[in-house]
Amino acid sequence: MSEQSHYNRRNFLKRSVLGIAAASSFSLCCKSGIKSSSSAPDYDFDSFFPRYETFDPQVPVWCVTPKLDRCIHRFHLSSPFSPSGRYLALTRLAREDRPPKPGEMADIVLVDLMTGATRMIDQTCGWDTQLGAQTQWGATDEAMFYNNIDTRTWMPYGVKMNPLSGKKMKLEGTVYSVSPNGKQAASTCLRRIGATQAGYGVVVPEKFIPENHGAEEDDGVYVTDTLTGECHMIASYKQIVETAIPKIDVSRYGNGDFYGFHVKWNSKSDRIMLVLRYMPVSDNKRKPMLITMKANGEDIRVAIPASEWADKGGNHPNWHPDGEHVMMNLDINQKGWMFVQARYDGTNLKKITPVPANHGHVSMHPAEKYLLTDAYPTETVAFGDGTAPLWLIDLEKGKKETLVRIDAVSRFFDANPKKAKQMRVDLHPAWDSRSHTHVAINGVENGTRRVYIADLSEWIRSV
């Protein structure tokens, strides 16, 4: 799909302003805008956004999409906040009553947190229900990234946009994780991701979804230069399986195929983590393991082997803020899931805290004093009524606090929870990347997806 796309650009922009603010306010505000620093911007959320006060949150919370249904931020592995903290990048799903069909358009949404202005700045069919179009930021507010699809070939591609000017650049590769320095974007094959779990890649006609057989030589981890747009595969699954240290052994599972899932850059922009899934032919139940490698695909290491993850249970790996360690929920001692960490090469696997883990999306504050996580509303540790918690864990005190309790069940999920896994609403708590004092979460209001911001600055200082 070219930049002209399948819609009339003039009419699209005309309808997308929403009557909230003129498009020019974004560029004008930026020119006198916020410079990056370690302190939070001087937000005045109460002037523009309604407070969320249900269940008496322990921190101030605002809904930042009160008039825009079906909105989500991406994931706990990236920040929807722009580097300055001024803007929020979101995806607005095409609909919520069923999974998307190939070619259905979602909206790319930009929220100005300093003025309350909300604008739909593009449309895309390169999205799915859990992570949207992978909207995220580069190193400045002038570099936003997301995916689209050329529907003539059904090949997905990344887009680098300056949301303040509207200028766009088509990338050769797709976007799953942009490096903190903004120079590179890593991704696995977004067409294949759905083969192991729906909701995280892009939706294309079935005949355009490639199948992997064993450890493929022509599929793997891809990196795109965000300046030139050029993309290359840095490591094939064949190379990963044959050269990783320690050796990858899946023989006990029988014959099967390897697929890539999540990738994420570390804080230093010099190493990538990969969730590699082995899919046995016998039962087709995924057997995950966590791999790390240098930015050029060299020094491939097994950080968490299948023997620890697939065989014992765990989920949601992330990088530790130090860029040297990975962390996740894992049942290392077969006594219940715990928050654990290991070095990128798999050494020194240990518990982070005696506070038990669950199935939430965990991240660590850069000061290394707090963990942030959530829970699925269906977990026994949740409330049993469709609401889900936002938790902050004080690592020094070994104490977990429920900061926010919020509805996480949409109309479609509520109607048929057993068949709506890819339509579920996860909080996916994500820190702002500037000050790490504010957190974005997904939630539900009156049956539709909304995005909320929680201000943890005073609470964190008082813990």
Steps between C-alpha positions, in 0.01 A plus 500: 500500500651837398478818700189583298338190660144378442329802645462860402758675714325834498170358619672281757683791660185709494304244701790403728541828683203402721419859578740489793781708353632608165785298356726806497500514880725194510785650300465841665511351847804292416706798384471649846482158658662287761865406499594155617620475859471268796209698647138459400332763282278750678178320415159653570293189435200622698446780250463263207421147612244347738623337819455127547383453859326161503625269777690792660839488323802564723651723231345764272366344179354663189331363191681660204266362231160587652333576166678244284384139523710189424841651588803312637863571564749239384668290771703495819814450288488854358377843604206673330631831642716703262860567613406848623197362681267729310323258266340160518499263199205261481308268268124520457364158403259472209243323715469305824228243435720256307861445391617708203485387141776559245498857373290651780630841600603615846589857590833634625419744780707781647402654835658826615520463877575871546193631315258207498490507119440163337556430133486196271807549284493192275323176424647153467401140437829381657366427847345243729300505821763475774781734393314705241729627224806485731490881543811620684765769495857549389745733672297821450141616473555531125537124451195280553489142368222259405417240234291486187435245223523518121172325419614433143757253633384470864852582612523703822746786539596753762424870487709776654295815539565848627159548664555874526550555126327192361810397301526123460770253399427144393740247653605176333447304820230488764498653846470303822759670720681828433839537671520766774744701288245493217746372241365149440174306507494127571224260405409142435267413211169666582311277258623186677443614862135400486602142432591469868273763657240731347489870578865607480596534135304599192195343337536378141313241290593148604669417171750781563614363837830313455554176690826409668641150488755417763756776548464712187792659323285771339319622812635647819567832670497809280650843567414817310717812484253776586708764319529322164202266533714200395427165663695177532469176691768496771445139608295218349330243720735240353796709612348559843424133562838381374724758670327612820685453828400293694379261233127502424360150559137434409539131420277398791206674331532312172493649151385857471550850362657821634323836491596842633279707727593802716824690445629792705815712512682545829555843654843528337366437147770235454315175566167345400290246685285255303219277616561189290217246488531137405175351374501117524310323226353251748298745713577846353534645849762772491827443684655842563855597583674837528794582273725806495746619236708801408353762269678340204374150580823375654561349846170311512420389855220310671392717790208283614494146351183306423585272792437795735222675313303250291538211744439688826277792403548872457431798278563862404879545485646849500840665518629610838579876494874426519495348151701201623224290648158374397203455732165322491239300691634147545442192715866419552458288814165344411350671804308772320584779259756756615658813356843390380799635314799353317796640313452524123707182461282298740732509800400595855129420474341611828195648667473879509269514801315260730174665391320241283447569131196423287434522126538878476707727277799589714754780468753653737543867582848624392586572865463122551284554808160415357327247278187593308256231393135413446276192486247352263146547630453122482791425735422389854712788634265749332157595631273255322274768354676594175723765656879479506767651728797724434761399756819666621747283691750663734809279469662634817195441717376191315155656486238499222241777475191518281516849353209475256211262445333534162254324273679281245212317335362630171154423363630230266718335763219515752261330257726205422820493709608154389516602134624856541862453605639724228226756576584522871607829655833492685614797706857471359639757748775710339719768659555836340852493356601847619448509877355156578243662727191445284351176373265431208249217531217363292157465654132478418220752551142414408623200302755679280877530518648815651853612588584638844799669661591448864727747680731302731741785578381588851416144595839364397679766703289419805547122495 
